[in-house]
Amino acid sequence: MTTGGRVLCIFYALFGIPINILFLQFVGERMLYGEQRLVTRFEKRFLKREGEPKYLNEKCSFVGFVLLVILLLISARTQKAIDNWTFFEGFYAYFITYTTVGFGDLIPGENPKSAWHTAVRVTFIILGLAAMSNVINALVKCTECLHWLTTLTARCGRNKSTDKPVETERSGELELKEYNQVTTA
């Protein structure tokens, strides 16, 4: 409300938001690394597959998405119990919060009843933002999705040729700096 408070918000936005984004990206990358290890161990131990799993990042995207949905369901149920919202209102509020859209029509913790409830909400928000970052990091590394999008774009007639990224030696990840031109008919 005050000029000093608004100046503080400006400085927070200049420095705090980029630092928060870097923190969430770091946490998302660590979660993705953990999922990659989990998928690799699962395939070796239970499916008896040797070597690196095929489509590892795509599998991790799925695991991350499932974890995000589970977190959304738990946080919505908790919000229903804490603030007597409907389940859908809790789901909607946390989904909007996790995607950082933040319309402001429903805000978890708008009327805090106790410090414990606030701590639960803040924990859910941090976990949800990290889970969303995890899903985004995994999707960005998906080679199959990139190939599918470039093929789809070429088939829709927007491109007369598709750019096929060159695969590197590291677990099938794509190096986006170099391209091979593949002309389509």
VENMO-V784895 format. One record per residue. N is the residue number from 1. RES is the residue in one letter. NEAR is the number of other ideal C-beta (glycine too) atoms within 8 Angstrom. Layout:
N&RES&NEAR / N&RES&NEAR
//
This chain:
1&M&2 / 2&T&5 / 3&T&5 / 4&G&6 / 5&G&8 / 6&R&8 / 7&V&8 / 8&L&8 / 9&C&8 / 10&I&8 / 11&F&8 / 12&Y&9 / 13&A&8 / 14&L&8 / 15&F&8 / 16&G&8 / 17&I&9 / 18&P&8 / 19&I&8 / 20&N&8 / 21&I&8 / 22&L&8 / 23&F&8 / 24&L&11 / 25&Q&10 / 26&F&8 / 27&V&11 / 28&G&16 / 29&E&9 / 30&R&8 / 31&M&14 / 32&L&15 / 33&Y&8 / 34&G&8 / 35&E&13 / 36&Q&11 / 37&R&8 / 38&L&9 / 39&V&13 / 40&T&11 / 41&R&8 / 42&F&9 / 43&E&10 / 44&K&9 / 45&R&7 / 46&F&5 / 47&L&7 / 48&K&6 / 49&R&7 / 50&E&4 / 51&G&4 / 52&E&7 / 53&P&10 / 54&K&5 / 55&Y&9 / 56&L&13 / 57&N&14 / 58&E&11 / 59&K&10 / 60&C&13 / 61&S&12 / 62&F&8 / 63&V&11 / 64&G&15 / 65&F&9 / 66&V&8 / 67&L&10 / 68&L&14 / 69&V&8 / 70&I&8 / 71&L&13 / 72&L&13 / 73&L&9 / 74&I&9 / 75&S&13 / 76&A&14 / 77&R&10 / 78&T&11 / 79&Q&15 / 80&K&13 / 81&A&5 / 82&I&10 / 83&D&9 / 84&N&4 / 85&W&10 / 86&T&6 / 87&F&9 / 88&F&7 / 89&E&11 / 90&G&17 / 91&F&11 / 92&Y&9 / 93&A&14 / 94&Y&16 / 95&F&9 / 96&I&11 / 97&T&12 / 98&Y&14 / 99&T&7 / 100&T&7 / 101&V&5 / 102&G&6 / 103&F&6 / 104&G&4 / 105&D&4 / 106&L&10 / 107&I&7 / 108&P&14 / 109&G&9 / 110&E&6 / 111&N&5 / 112&P&8 / 113&K&6 / 114&S&6 / 115&A&6 / 116&W&6 / 117&H&11 / 118&T&10 / 119&A&8 / 120&V&10 / 121&R&12 / 122&V&9 / 123&T&8 / 124&F&14 / 125&I&12 / 126&I&8 / 127&L&9 / 128&G&15 / 129&L&12 / 130&A&12 / 131&A&15 / 132&M&13 / 133&S&13 / 134&N&16 / 135&V&13 / 136&I&9 / 137&N&13 / 138&A&14 / 139&L&9 / 140&V&6 / 141&K&9 / 142&C&11 / 143&T&14 / 144&E&8 / 145&C&9 / 146&L&10 / 147&H&9 / 148&W&8 / 149&L&8 / 150&T&12 / 151&T&9 / 152&L&8 / 153&T&10 / 154&A&12 / 155&R&6 / 156&C&6 / 157&G&4 / 158&R&5 / 159&N&8 / 160&K&5 / 161&S&9 / 162&T&10 / 163&D&9 / 164&K&10 / 165&P&12 / 166&V&9 / 167&E&8 / 168&T&7 / 169&E&2 / 170&R&5 / 171&S&5 / 172&G&11 / 173&E&10 / 174&L&10 / 175&E&9 / 176&L&5 / 177&K&3 / 178&E&7 / 179&Y&7 / 180&N&8 / 181&Q&7 / 182&V&8 / 183&T&6 / 184&T&7 / 185&A&2
//
